[in-house]
Amino acid sequence: MDIKQLINFITIVEEGNITKAAQKLHISQPPLSNQLKALEEELGVKLIERGSRKVTLTDVGNLLYKRGKDMVNVFESTLNEVEDFKSGIEGVLKIGAVSTCNQFIPNELISPYAKQYPKVKFELYEGNTYEVVDMIERGIVDIGVVRTPFNRENLCCLNLRKEPMVVVVNKNGEKFGFEYREKIDLKDLDGKPIVIYRRYEKLIMDVLQLNKVKANIYCLNDDSRTTIAWAQAGLAIGIVPKSIIDNSNKEIEVYELDEEELKTQISVAWMENKYLPRSARNLLDMIRKSSF
């Protein structure tokens, strides 16, 4: 099995059938079908159940697909590293990112970098902090933008600014008693329904308990954007990191919480003792010289 066979197999899986895969790979269908058959014979296993419209992975086919994606990513990263020596400030920068940084990354991180390095392109891989750290460790991304706390073992980190949590409520619907308020504190949340990202559950619950505020968890979820959506719908009070707020959203009202214990920190992380492409090193140099 070579890397070309692996890429062709992955393309068949992602396109859903051999005809579409052949079109994407710019080859005819019979040779691609023969390649797949030869790969199965070489491995001695059936990788795909062929249907009339869409192929279905067998268990071992799913295993090869997942592992193969990692292998292809590492292979492509290696080629990019070699190319990096030739091209200098060109290339592709692969960034892992958590959803709570979806405003910070394009507006504050990439915009000034792109002005300085206009030939650099980007690939963004999104997930929660644990998934992004895993992407860094597996070499899928060059760097990750994550939020504390997280396991820093084998990672190098640049800590950026600390930022507060904010309370989010619907502007035109249920106000939960916050009308005409310029700011609120934790005691204003006593007994009221709140919606929070599961990752911050312990942090928020500990601070509420410390301040003797009765917690009323209406909804736990796996994404701060979901928290905002539920708050915007007037279902509950959302609590999220400040930087995820889209200031163009006129359907919500936002109140900053001053509690130091609720502040989180954005960090840029990468693997120690691993080659970083020049595009990533340039971004890290820019961060070190800036006041984020």
PESULTA-V217394 format. One record per pair of residues at least 24 apart in sequence whose C-alpha atoms are under 10 Angstrom apart, sorted by the first residue. I is the first residue (numbers start at 1). J is the second residue. If there is no record, write none. Layout:
i->{I I}
j->{J J}
//
This chain:
i->{1 1 1 1 1 2 3 3 3 3 4 4 5 5 5 5 5 6 6 6 6 6 6 6 6 7 7 7 7 7 8 8 8 9 9 9 9 9 9 9 9 9 9 10 10 10 10 10 10 10 11 12 12 12 12 13 13 13 13 13 13 13 13 14 14 15 15 16 16 16 16 16 16 17 17 17 17 17 17 17 18 18 18 18 19 69 70 70 70 70 71 71 71 72 73 73 73 73 74 74 74 74 75 76 77 77 77 77 77 77 78 78 78 80 81 81 81 81 82 83 84 84 84 84 85 85 87 88 88 88 88 89 89 89 89 89 89 89 89 89 89 90 90 90 90 90 90 90 90 91 91 91 91 91 91 91 92 92 92 92 92 92 92 92 92 92 93 93 93 93 93 93 93 93 93 93 93 93 93 93 94 94 94 94 94 94 94 94 94 94 94 94 94 94 94 95 95 95 95 95 95 95 95 95 95 95 95 95 95 95 95 95 96 96 96 96 96 96 96 96 96 96 96 96 96 96 96 96 96 96 96 96 96 96 96 97 97 97 97 97 97 97 97 97 97 97 97 97 97 97 97 97 98 98 98 98 98 98 98 98 98 98 98 98 98 98 98 99 99 99 99 99 99 99 99 99 99 99 100 100 100 100 100 100 100 100 100 100 100 100 100 100 100 100 101 101 101 101 101 101 101 101 101 101 102 102 102 102 102 102 102 103 103 103 103 103 103 104 104 104 104 104 104 105 105 108 109 109 109 109 109 110 112 112 113 113 113 113 113 114 116 116 116 117 117 117 119 120 121 122 127 128 128 128 129 132 133 133 133 135 136 136 136 137 137 137 137 138 139 139 139 141 141 142 142 142 142 142 142 142 142 142 142 143 143 143 143 143 143 143 143 143 144 144 144 144 144 145 145 145 145 145 146 146 146 146 146 147 147 147 147 147 147 147 148 148 148 148 148 149 149 149 149 149 149 149 150 152 152 152 153 153 154 154 154 154 154 155 155 155 155 155 155 155 156 156 156 156 156 156 156 157 157 157 157 157 157 157 158 158 158 158 158 158 158 158 159 159 159 159 159 159 159 159 160 160 160 160 160 160 160 160 160 161 161 161 161 161 161 161 162 162 162 162 162 162 162 162 162 163 163 163 163 163 163 163 163 163 163 163 164 164 164 164 164 164 164 164 164 164 164 164 164 164 165 165 165 165 165 165 165 165 165 165 165 165 165 165 165 165 165 165 166 166 166 166 166 166 166 166 166 166 166 166 166 166 166 166 167 167 167 167 167 167 167 167 167 167 167 167 167 167 167 168 168 168 168 168 168 168 168 168 168 168 168 168 168 168 168 168 168 168 168 168 169 169 169 169 169 169 169 169 169 169 169 169 169 169 169 169 169 169 170 170 170 170 170 170 170 170 170 170 170 170 170 170 170 170 171 171 171 171 171 171 171 171 171 172 172 172 172 172 172 172 173 173 173 173 173 173 173 174 174 174 174 174 174 174 175 175 175 175 176 176 176 178 178 179 181 182 182 182 183 183 183 183 183 184 184 184 184 184 185 185 185 185 185 186 186 186 186 186 186 186 187 187 187 187 188 189 189 189 189 189 190 190 190 191 191 191 192 192 192 192 192 193 193 193 193 193 193 193 194 194 194 194 194 194 194 194 194 194 194 195 195 195 195 195 195 195 195 195 195 195 195 195 195 195 195 196 196 196 196 196 196 196 196 196 196 196 196 196 196 196 196 197 197 197 197 197 197 197 197 197 197 197 198 198 198 198 199 199 200 200 200 200 200 200 203 203 203 203 204 204 204 206 206 207 207 207 207 208 228 241 266}
j->{38 39 40 42 43 39 68 71 72 75 35 72 32 35 36 38 39 36 39 64 65 68 69 71 72 65 68 69 71 72 32 35 36 33 35 36 39 47 48 61 64 65 68 61 64 65 66 68 69 72 65 36 48 54 55 48 54 55 56 57 61 62 65 55 65 54 55 51 53 54 55 56 57 50 51 52 53 54 55 56 50 53 54 55 53 140 135 138 139 140 138 139 140 140 138 139 140 141 138 139 140 141 139 140 139 140 141 142 276 277 139 275 277 277 275 276 277 278 277 277 276 277 278 279 277 278 278 120 277 278 279 116 117 118 119 120 277 278 279 280 282 117 118 119 120 121 277 278 279 119 120 121 122 277 278 279 119 120 121 122 123 142 277 278 279 280 120 121 122 123 124 141 142 143 276 277 278 279 280 283 121 122 123 124 125 136 139 140 141 142 143 144 277 279 280 122 123 124 125 126 132 135 136 140 141 142 143 144 145 268 270 280 123 124 125 126 127 128 129 131 132 133 134 135 136 140 141 142 143 144 145 146 268 269 270 124 125 126 127 128 129 131 132 133 135 141 143 144 145 146 147 268 125 126 127 128 129 130 131 132 144 145 146 147 223 224 266 126 127 128 129 145 146 147 223 224 225 244 127 128 129 145 146 147 223 224 225 240 241 242 243 244 245 266 145 146 147 224 241 242 243 244 245 266 126 145 225 243 244 245 246 242 243 244 245 246 247 145 243 244 245 266 292 145 243 292 283 286 287 290 292 283 283 286 279 282 283 286 287 283 282 283 286 279 282 283 279 279 279 279 223 199 222 223 199 269 269 270 271 270 269 270 271 270 271 272 274 271 270 271 274 270 271 269 270 271 274 275 276 277 279 280 281 268 269 270 271 276 280 281 283 284 267 268 269 270 271 266 267 268 269 270 265 266 267 268 269 241 264 265 266 267 268 269 263 264 265 266 267 199 200 203 264 265 266 267 267 269 270 271 271 272 269 270 271 272 273 268 269 270 271 272 273 274 267 268 269 270 271 272 273 267 268 269 270 271 272 284 266 267 268 269 270 284 287 288 265 266 267 268 269 287 288 292 265 266 267 268 287 288 290 291 292 263 264 265 266 267 291 292 241 260 262 263 264 265 266 267 292 241 242 243 256 258 260 262 263 264 265 266 240 241 242 243 256 257 258 259 260 261 262 263 264 265 204 238 239 240 241 242 243 244 255 256 257 258 259 260 261 262 263 264 238 239 240 241 242 243 244 245 253 254 255 256 257 258 262 263 194 228 231 237 238 239 240 241 242 252 253 254 255 256 257 194 195 227 228 229 230 231 232 234 236 237 238 239 240 242 245 252 253 254 255 256 194 228 229 230 231 232 233 234 235 236 237 238 239 251 252 253 254 255 228 229 230 231 232 233 234 235 236 237 238 250 251 252 253 254 231 232 233 234 250 251 252 253 254 232 233 234 250 251 252 253 231 232 233 234 235 251 252 231 232 233 234 235 236 237 234 236 237 253 234 236 237 253 255 253 255 254 255 256 254 255 256 257 258 254 255 256 257 258 255 256 257 258 259 211 212 213 214 257 258 259 211 212 213 214 213 213 214 215 216 237 214 215 216 215 216 217 216 217 218 236 237 217 218 219 235 236 237 238 218 219 220 227 230 231 235 236 237 238 239 219 220 221 224 226 227 228 229 230 231 235 236 237 238 239 240 220 221 222 223 224 225 226 227 228 230 231 236 237 238 239 240 221 222 223 224 225 226 227 228 238 239 240 222 223 224 227 223 224 224 239 240 241 262 264 261 262 263 264 239 261 262 261 262 259 260 261 262 262 252 265 292}
//
